[in-house]
Amino acid sequence: MKTALTIAGSDSGGGAGIQADLKAFAAQGVYGMSVITAVTAQNTVEVRSVQNIDLSIIKDQIEAVFDDIRVDAVKIGMLSSVKTVKIVADSLEMYQPKSIVLDPVMVSKGGNRLLQEEAISALKEKMLPLSTIVTPNIPEAEVLINRSIQTEADMMDACLAIKALGPKTVLLKGGHLSGDPNDLFYDGVNFHWVKGERIHTKNTHGTGCTLSSAIAANLAKGATLLEAVQLAKKYITMAIQHSLNLGHGHGPTNHFYELYERANLVLCENNFERM
């Protein structure tokens, strides 16, 4: 059994954060573990409040996992404060996991800021150089490089600028541009467009968390970086196509749709055999 560790915030609504990460790990067939960096009181409409976890508890969670269980890949999500960024970075430098997927979570789907302004510099300085792959969307990338991204050519320039900050590879998600949500993967030498299709639904809560977690899971299973990105893109597209209309805002993706379909098929076959 391959393993993956998520270091992120908790979403009480279950659609994003730690909850989405663990669902994505399970759906990809890896054993999931978690380090909670913050607790958010949120649902599909809003983030009502955020409480950062004590730094000593964050450090203890990381050490408890690494000291006992092999970690095949790490996914990093919400690191809301400078001190949280530093304690996570220092811990990962010590344990040196093979694959680190950084999803630079800054703003919730409802527009609530999840990363303190002063923590952005720490993220760039401490976390990006440790990352095997960083997966910003367009608004997050604009913050990282302090420039506007309006076209596919801008996306290519942005990948170059983000790569210069230290990560091994970059996946720039194109969903915020018009047209199909094509993502751009840059491995430091070549660009690869990962094509997508625009699915018209408001139920996209947790898509970034889910995509980055699926990348981590596939890296844990031995996929190359490009393969992991392509497999994760296919998975999140399926999860959005069959997203769940829960709550009054942005509903969650359907992490286990394929599993449910297989289970229903087996149930139907068993019932048919009894007839």
C-alpha positions as CSV (number, residue, x, y, z in Angstrom):
1,M,0.0,0.0,0.0
2,K,1.4,3.3,-1.0
3,T,0.9,6.3,1.3
4,A,0.4,10.1,1.0
5,L,0.4,12.8,3.6
6,T,-1.7,16.0,3.4
7,I,-0.6,19.0,5.4
8,A,-3.5,21.4,5.2
9,G,-6.5,23.1,6.8
10,S,-9.7,21.4,7.9
11,D,-13.0,22.3,6.0
12,S,-16.0,21.6,8.2
13,G,-18.2,21.5,5.1
14,G,-16.1,18.5,3.8
15,G,-15.6,19.8,0.3
16,A,-12.1,21.1,0.4
17,G,-8.9,21.0,2.6
18,I,-8.0,17.9,4.6
19,Q,-11.3,16.3,3.9
20,A,-11.1,16.6,0.1
21,D,-7.4,15.5,0.2
22,L,-8.2,12.3,2.1
23,K,-11.1,11.5,-0.2
24,A,-8.9,12.0,-3.3
25,F,-6.1,9.8,-1.8
26,A,-8.6,7.0,-1.1
27,A,-10.2,7.3,-4.5
28,Q,-6.7,6.9,-6.1
29,G,-6.0,3.8,-4.0
30,V,-3.4,5.2,-1.6
31,Y,-3.4,5.3,2.2
32,G,-4.0,8.8,3.4
33,M,-2.5,10.6,6.5
34,S,-3.0,14.1,7.7
35,V,-1.5,17.0,9.5
36,I,-4.0,19.8,10.3
37,T,-2.6,23.3,10.2
38,A,-5.8,25.2,10.8
39,V,-9.5,24.6,11.5
40,T,-11.9,26.6,9.4
41,A,-15.6,27.0,10.1
42,Q,-17.0,27.0,6.6
43,N,-19.6,25.6,4.3
44,T,-20.4,25.9,0.6
45,V,-21.2,29.6,1.0
46,E,-18.6,31.2,3.4
47,V,-15.7,30.8,5.7
48,R,-17.0,32.0,9.0
49,S,-13.8,31.8,11.1
50,V,-10.3,30.3,11.1
51,Q,-8.2,29.1,14.0
52,N,-4.6,28.3,13.4
53,I,-3.3,25.2,15.1
54,D,-0.5,25.6,17.7
55,L,2.9,25.3,16.1
56,S,4.1,22.6,18.5
57,I,1.0,20.5,17.6
58,I,1.7,20.9,13.8
59,K,5.4,19.9,14.4
60,D,4.3,16.9,16.5
61,Q,1.8,15.7,13.9
62,I,4.5,15.7,11.2
63,E,7.0,13.9,13.3
64,A,4.5,11.4,14.6
65,V,3.7,10.4,11.0
66,F,7.2,10.4,9.6
67,D,8.8,8.6,12.6
68,D,6.4,5.7,12.2
69,I,5.0,5.4,8.7
70,R,6.7,5.5,5.3
71,V,5.6,8.6,3.4
72,D,5.6,8.2,-0.4
73,A,4.3,11.7,-1.2
74,V,3.3,14.9,0.5
75,K,0.6,17.3,-0.5
76,I,0.6,20.8,1.1
77,G,-2.4,23.0,1.2
78,M,-3.4,25.8,3.6
79,L,-0.5,27.3,5.5
80,S,-2.1,30.5,6.7
81,S,0.7,32.1,8.7
82,V,4.4,32.9,8.4
83,K,5.2,30.7,11.4
84,T,3.2,27.8,10.0
85,V,5.0,28.0,6.7
86,K,8.4,28.0,8.5
87,I,7.6,25.1,10.8
88,V,6.3,22.9,7.9
89,A,9.3,23.8,5.7
90,D,11.8,23.1,8.5
91,S,10.2,19.7,9.2
92,L,10.2,18.7,5.5
93,E,13.8,19.7,5.1
94,M,14.6,17.3,7.9
95,Y,12.6,14.3,6.6
96,Q,13.3,14.9,2.9
97,P,10.2,13.2,1.3
98,K,10.6,12.2,-2.3
99,S,7.7,14.1,-3.7
100,I,6.1,17.3,-2.4
101,V,3.1,18.8,-4.1
102,L,2.4,22.4,-3.2
103,D,-1.0,23.8,-3.7
104,P,-0.6,27.5,-2.8
105,V,-4.0,28.0,-1.2
106,M,-4.7,31.8,-0.8
107,V,-8.4,32.5,-1.3
108,S,-11.5,30.3,-0.8
109,K,-14.0,29.7,-3.5
110,G,-16.2,32.3,-1.8
111,G,-13.5,34.9,-1.9
112,N,-12.3,34.6,1.7
113,R,-8.5,35.1,2.2
114,L,-6.9,32.0,3.7
115,L,-3.3,33.1,3.6
116,Q,-2.0,36.1,5.5
117,E,-0.4,38.7,3.3
118,E,3.0,38.5,5.1
119,A,2.9,34.7,4.7
120,I,3.1,34.9,0.9
121,S,6.8,35.9,1.0
122,A,7.5,33.1,3.4
123,L,5.8,30.7,1.1
124,K,7.9,31.8,-1.8
125,E,11.1,31.7,0.2
126,K,10.6,28.6,2.2
127,M,8.2,26.2,0.4
128,L,8.6,26.8,-3.3
129,P,12.2,25.6,-3.3
130,L,11.2,22.4,-1.6
131,S,8.4,21.6,-4.0
132,T,8.5,18.8,-6.6
133,I,5.6,20.5,-8.3
134,V,3.6,23.7,-7.5
135,T,0.0,23.9,-8.7
136,P,-1.3,27.6,-8.6
137,N,-4.4,28.8,-10.4
138,I,-4.3,32.0,-12.3
139,P,-5.1,34.4,-9.4
140,E,-2.6,32.6,-7.2
141,A,0.1,32.7,-9.9
142,E,-0.5,36.4,-10.3
143,V,0.2,37.0,-6.6
144,L,3.3,34.8,-6.7
145,I,4.9,36.8,-9.7
146,N,3.1,40.1,-9.2
147,R,1.8,40.4,-12.8
148,S,-1.4,39.9,-14.7
149,I,-2.1,36.7,-16.7
150,Q,-4.5,37.1,-19.5
151,T,-3.4,34.8,-22.3
152,E,-1.8,31.4,-23.0
153,A,1.4,33.3,-23.8
154,D,1.2,35.0,-20.4
155,M,0.8,31.5,-18.8
156,M,4.0,30.4,-20.4
157,D,5.8,33.4,-19.1
158,A,4.3,32.9,-15.7
159,C,5.5,29.3,-15.6
160,L,9.1,30.5,-16.3
161,A,8.8,33.1,-13.5
162,I,7.4,30.7,-11.0
163,K,10.0,28.0,-11.9
164,A,12.7,30.7,-11.2
165,L,11.4,30.8,-7.6
166,G,12.7,27.3,-7.0
167,P,10.2,24.5,-7.6
168,K,11.2,21.5,-9.7
169,T,8.1,21.8,-11.9
170,V,5.1,24.0,-12.3
171,L,1.4,23.2,-13.2
172,L,-0.4,26.5,-13.9
173,K,-4.2,25.8,-14.0
174,G,-6.0,27.7,-16.7
175,G,-9.6,27.5,-15.5
176,H,-9.9,31.2,-14.8
177,L,-9.3,32.1,-18.4
178,S,-12.0,32.0,-21.0
179,G,-12.5,28.9,-23.1
180,D,-11.6,25.4,-22.1
181,P,-9.7,25.0,-18.8
182,N,-6.4,23.9,-20.2
183,D,-3.5,23.6,-17.7
184,L,0.1,24.2,-18.5
185,F,2.8,21.9,-17.2
186,Y,6.4,23.1,-17.3
187,D,9.2,20.7,-16.3
188,G,12.0,23.2,-16.6
189,V,12.7,22.3,-20.2
190,N,9.5,21.6,-22.0
191,F,5.9,22.9,-21.9
192,H,3.0,20.5,-22.0
193,W,-0.6,21.5,-22.4
194,V,-3.0,19.4,-20.4
195,K,-6.3,19.8,-22.1
196,G,-9.6,20.1,-20.3
197,E,-13.3,20.7,-21.0
198,R,-15.4,23.4,-19.5
199,I,-18.1,21.9,-17.4
200,H,-20.9,24.4,-16.6
201,T,-21.6,23.9,-12.9
202,K,-21.3,26.0,-9.8
203,N,-20.3,23.0,-7.8
204,T,-16.5,23.2,-7.9
205,H,-15.7,23.6,-4.2
206,G,-12.4,21.9,-3.5
207,T,-11.2,21.3,-7.1
208,G,-7.7,22.6,-6.4
209,C,-7.3,20.5,-3.3
210,T,-8.6,17.5,-5.1
211,L,-6.4,17.9,-8.2
212,S,-3.2,18.4,-6.2
213,S,-4.0,15.5,-3.9
214,A,-4.6,13.2,-6.9
215,I,-1.2,14.3,-8.3
216,A,0.4,13.4,-5.0
217,A,-1.3,10.0,-4.9
218,N,-0.2,9.1,-8.4
219,L,3.4,10.2,-7.7
220,A,3.2,8.0,-4.6
221,K,2.3,5.1,-6.9
222,G,5.3,5.7,-9.1
223,A,3.9,7.8,-12.0
224,T,6.1,10.3,-13.6
225,L,5.3,14.0,-13.0
226,L,3.6,14.4,-16.4
227,E,1.7,11.1,-16.0
228,A,0.6,12.2,-12.5
229,V,-0.7,15.5,-13.8
230,Q,-2.6,13.9,-16.7
231,L,-4.2,11.2,-14.5
232,A,-5.2,13.8,-11.9
233,K,-6.7,16.1,-14.6
234,K,-8.8,13.2,-15.9
235,Y,-9.9,12.4,-12.3
236,I,-10.9,15.9,-11.4
237,T,-12.8,16.3,-14.7
238,M,-14.8,13.3,-13.8
239,A,-15.4,14.5,-10.2
240,I,-16.7,17.9,-11.5
241,Q,-18.9,16.3,-14.2
242,H,-20.7,14.4,-11.4
243,S,-20.4,17.1,-8.7
244,L,-22.8,17.2,-5.8
245,N,-25.5,19.8,-5.5
246,L,-25.2,20.2,-1.8
247,G,-25.7,23.4,0.2
248,H,-26.6,26.9,-1.1
249,G,-23.3,27.9,-2.6
250,H,-20.5,26.1,-4.4
251,G,-21.1,22.4,-3.9
252,P,-18.3,19.8,-3.7
253,T,-16.9,17.5,-6.4
254,N,-17.8,13.8,-6.4
255,H,-14.7,12.1,-5.3
256,F,-16.1,8.6,-5.3
257,Y,-18.4,8.6,-8.4
258,E,-16.5,5.8,-10.2
259,L,-16.4,3.7,-7.0
260,Y,-20.1,4.1,-6.5
261,E,-20.8,3.2,-10.1
262,R,-18.8,0.1,-9.9
263,A,-20.5,-0.9,-6.6
264,N,-23.9,-0.3,-8.2
265,L,-22.9,-2.4,-11.2
266,V,-21.8,-5.3,-9.0
267,L,-25.1,-5.0,-7.0
268,C,-27.1,-5.1,-10.2
269,E,-25.2,-8.1,-11.5
270,N,-25.7,-10.0,-8.2
271,N,-29.4,-9.2,-8.2
272,F,-29.6,-10.4,-11.8
273,E,-27.9,-13.7,-11.0
274,R,-30.4,-14.4,-8.2
275,M,-33.4,-14.0,-10.6
